[in-house]
């Protein structure tokens, strides 16, 4: 979505400008101007924990940001976490530094998430069949009102189940990647991303 990307660009430019690092941005006529090459939702390993991050690759800088829901839950806002100028980016550790092992989600934990996903999907399917069976026909004893109320309550339950399903799907997506991509900055900072495969 162009408007979202434009907003993201403005947020990131303001974030970089606020650091007062003259190497991190170009000041052109008309304000800050940078080219967005690619943006991707990734899993970043932060202090041993897996975090969902939105990664922005510009022509001169790499930025990691956290997505946060707006107050009313009808949108997303970005909270930049760090940035790394591309001319400071390295793919190899300085010297003979030993690589730290990447924590891997156990088969048991993945199995638990899969079981939850299967159960929620089963509940949604049962609810859909029940809703179809009851219908909403109007008859003399006013069953339409009762059916309407039942459907309303059922709709609220369905919404909650779909929300739980989405949460479990996100949990599974975060838990599964194990292929590390390590980035190093000349300032000594280190960043680790976990990929699902080599094509990411």
N, C-alpha and C positions, 0 to 999 in steps of 0.2 A: 504494500500500500504506500503510495508516494507520500501522502501526508505524514504517515508514521515515520517513514525514513527521513523526511525533511525535519521532523521534530527531533528525531534521534541525532541527526547531524548537528542541529543547533545545541542540543544538550551536551554532546561530546565536545563541540568547539568551545562552549563556555567552560566546561570542565578543564580542558587543556589550557585555555587562556588563564584560568584562575591559578594555575601553578606558577605562572610567571617564568616558565622555562622557554627562552627564546628559540631554542633548538627544536622544540616540540611542535611548533606551528608556523605557518607562513602568513605574514600580514600583507594582504593585497589590497588594491583599491576596492572599496566597498565593504571592507571588513574581512573576517576570516573565511577562507575558502579552501575546502579540502574535498578530495574525490573519494567516495565510498566504493571500494573494490568488491567487498563481500561482507555479509553478516550471517552469523550462524548461531543456533542454540547449541551449547556445549555443556559438558560436565567438567568442572574444574575441581581439582583436589586442593583444598584449603585447610591447612593445619590438620591433616588426616581425615577430613570430612568431605564428602562429595556435595558440590553445590552446583545448581543450575545457573549458568551465566549466558548472557547474550554477548557474543564476541564480534567486534567490529574491526574489519581490516580496511584502513584508509591507505592512500598512496604513500603516506609518510609515518603512520603511527598505528599501533594495535591497541585497542581499548576493550577492557572487560567490564561489563555492567550487569547489575542485578535488576531483574524485572519485578516491579511491585504493583499490586492492584491499587487503583485510586480509591479514595475514601468511600465512594458509593459502589465500588465494585464493577463499574461499567467501562473501565478502561485500564490501560497499563502505563506506568511511568517508569523511567529508567534511573537507576542510581549507580553512577560510575564508581567502580571499585579501584581500578588502577589503569595506567597506560604505559606503553613502552614504545619510544621512537624506533622506527625500523632500523636506523643506522646503529642502534645500540643492541639489536637483537642477535643472539647467537643460539645455535642448536647444539652446541657441545659445552660441557662444563669446563671451567677454567682449571688448568693443571690436571692432576690425577685424582680428582674428586670422585669418591665412590657413589654410585647411584643408589638411592634409597628404594627399597622394594615398594611396589604399589599394592595397597590393601585390596584384596579381591573379595567380592561378596560370595558367601558360602552357598553351596547347592541347596542347603536346607532353607536359608533365607529366601532364595529365589523361588523355591517350591511353595513356601508360605504365601508369597505374593501371588503366584499363579493360582493357588487354591482360592484366595480371596477374589481374584478376578473371575474365576469360573463360577463361584457362588453368586456374585453380584449379577453376572450375566444371566444366570439361571433364574434369579428372582425377577429380573426385568422381563424375561420371556414369559414367566408364569403370570406376571401382572398384565402383560399385553394380551395374553389368551383370555384371562379373566375379564378384562375390559371389553374384549370383543364378544364374549359370551353373554355378558349382561346387557350390552346395548344401552340405548337411551330412549326407548319408545314411551309415548305418553298413553296412559290408560285411565279409566274412570276412578280408580282408587288413589290417584295422585302419585303413582310410583315414579313418575318422571322426576319429581322433586327429590325423592329418596335416591334415585339413580344419579341425579345431577350432583347431589351432595357426596355420594359415594365416589363419583368420578373426580370431583374436586379434591377430596382427600387422597384418592389414589394418585392423582396428578402430582400432589405435593410429595407423596412417598416416592413416586417415580423420579422426580427432580433430585431428591436426596440420594437415591440410588445411583443416578447418572453422575452426580457430583462425586460420590465415593468411587465409582468406576474410573472417573478421570484421575482422581488422586492416586489410585492404585496403578494405573497405567503410567503415570509420571514416575511413581516410585520404582516400577520395574525398569523404565527407561534409564533412570539415574543409576540403578544398581547393576545393570548388565555390562557396561563398557569396562574393558580391562587393558586396552592397548594404550600405553602412555606416550604422550607427546610432551617433551620437556623443552622449555624455552628459558634462556638465560639473558640477563641484561648486564651490560658492562658496569652497572652500578652495584652488582652483587646480588640482585634480586633473582629469584627463581620461580617459575610457574610450571605447573603440571596439569595437563588436560588428559582426560580419559576418552578414548575413541572406541566406537563399536566395531569399526573395521578400518582398513587402510585407505578406503575411498573417501572417508569424511574429510 
